[in-house]
């Protein structure tokens, strides 16, 4: 496969980190191979080809691939370690989004496409009326350690070689079919990728991009219809999550078109009382500040916050300052007792601090706010 065949990698490179457009395009065209032999869960990166040996799970596969491609852009070892922690967290969150119980299933399931509510409504109610009848009957859900989330299977030999399933289980009339990885417990990711693969089967790779772009960019009526379907099934935050995943599948979107998509979504959302109350979208982004407030940047900040307690304070500084702090507390306590008060007000605390540290340069009775105002660079 190529990196662009992996939905989470596509989303991550286009929406979570700020790389140059040419770098993203080159990365998405990186070849990815899976080798069933070799040391478990190791990676080789030679001549811009990523080879993953014997992956143990889909989350570890996603992590190893993204770790390899992102570290190529980060030369510092410390920054690589920090980014790897964030990538691992996001991969696990993506794979287990709707698996709060922790239950796993390894049972293959062959479902009718029309029973998949979101994908079937989008195809039948939005796409087919403006294109043609799309022939898709069933979707095969199987556990897989290296498929995110869907792939197109053209004949039975692939299922037999990859998963060991007998060709007799599926009639030849069902090929080509869409295989969906039921080891990815993320309903939005599954539904979005099924829609994309149905469009790819029906129209081909290039035309599929045009259909999605037209849906998000050029037709407010279709966009409104799409949002109505999504809000009926999903929580409001998953509505935007679906739209973001869908947009990531269109690689030909430039900055101006992306801003127009956001603007169109904002206009349509503002006309819907439920969505407008719960969703706020940025109207546009400039190239210099794009992706500053994404999950990625917030997660990196969270990691810094989590590491802070382990670093602790500077112990020598604490030891040196403590006697002075204790002395000031005794002075404040004594002055409160002399004034027959339980505690001093702010001005009395300021006077105690002046006397304690002999701040002769500060006029008595002047509040700290007044002193600070004089030193500001603005008025």
C-alpha positions, 0 to 999 in steps of 0.5 A: 500500500501507500501511506495515503491508503491509511486513513489516519495517516492521511488525516494526521499529516493534513490536519494535525501537524504543520508541514509544507504541502510538498512534504505532505504530498511526498510523504503520502506517496511513501510505499508501505510494505507488511512482512509477516516474518522478522522481529515482531513489530519492527520497522525498516525505512530504506529508499523512502520505503517503510517495511513493517515486520509482523505487526502485533495490532492495528494501533501498533502498526499505525504508530510505527508507520507514523513514527517513522515518517514524522521523525524524518522531519524532527532531527532532535532526539528529545523532540522525537521522544515527545512526539512519539508519546503523542503519536502513540496516544492518538493512535490508541485513541483513534483505534479504540474510540468506541470501545470503552468496555475493552471487549474485542471481537475476532468474528468476521461479519458480512453485512448488507450495505443498506444496514450501515445507516450513515454510509447508505444514507449518504450514498443513496440520498445525496450521491446517487440522485446526482450521479448514477445508481451505485452497485454496492451490496455488502461489506465484509468486516474482518479483524486485521492488523494492518488495514485502516480502515477499509480496502478494496478486495478484487478477488478471493485469492487475497482473502485466502492469502491474507486471512486464510478464508476459503474462497467458497465463503463469498460468491464470485459475484460479490467481487470487488468488495469492500473489506472493513477492519473491525479491529478499529473500534471507531464508528465515524472512521469506519463510516467515512472510509466506507463512503470513500471506498464506495465512491472509489469503486464507483467512479475511480480514484480521481473522480472520487476526489472531485465528488467529495470536493463538490460535496464540501466546496461547491454545493451548500444544499448537498452540504446541508443535507449531509450535516442533517444526516450526520447530526441525526446519528452522531453527537455534534463533535463527531459531526465535525470529526466526520467532515474533517476525515472526509476532507483529508481524503481530497489531496488536491485541496489548497489553502484557499479551498480549505478556507472556503470549505470551513466558511461554507460549513460555518454558513450551513451550521449557522442556519441549524439551531442545534449545530450552531449552538454546539459547534464553533468553527474558525472562519479561516486560517493563514499559513503561518498559524494553521493547526495551532489549536488542533488535538496535536498541539493540545496533546503536546502541551498536555504532555508538558503539563504531565511531566512538570510534577516529575521535574519538581521545583529547584530544591536549593532555591526553595531552601534559601527562600524558605527562611525569608518566607517564614520570617515574613509570615511571623511579621504579618501574624504579629501585626494582625495580633497588634491590630486585633485582626484575624488577617491584614488587608492588602495595603497592610500586607504591602506595608509589612512587605516594605518594612521586611525588605526595606523597600525605601524606593517605594512610596508608602501607601502606593498600591502595586497596581500603580507601580506596575502601571508606570513601568508598562510599555503601553498606557 
